[in-house]
Amino acid sequence: MKISDKERLKKIISTWEALKKNINDHNITKELLLNDEFSQWAVTTPLFNIGEQVYKLSIQREKNN
């Protein structure tokens, strides 16, 4: 089953909202990101997942062609 752009955008937004909540809940700061591997993982993994969804948007590919 192919995922629609609308579904991808919903996933991007929900991942971003969850990331913001985790940053606030765990008091993740810039300084903590420099030194704490768990915090680095907790932030970069959702960002990577968002990037994957953005890359797969058909809207984006249509503009590039």
Order of alpha helices (4+ residues) and beta strands (2+ residues): alpha-alpha-alpha-alpha
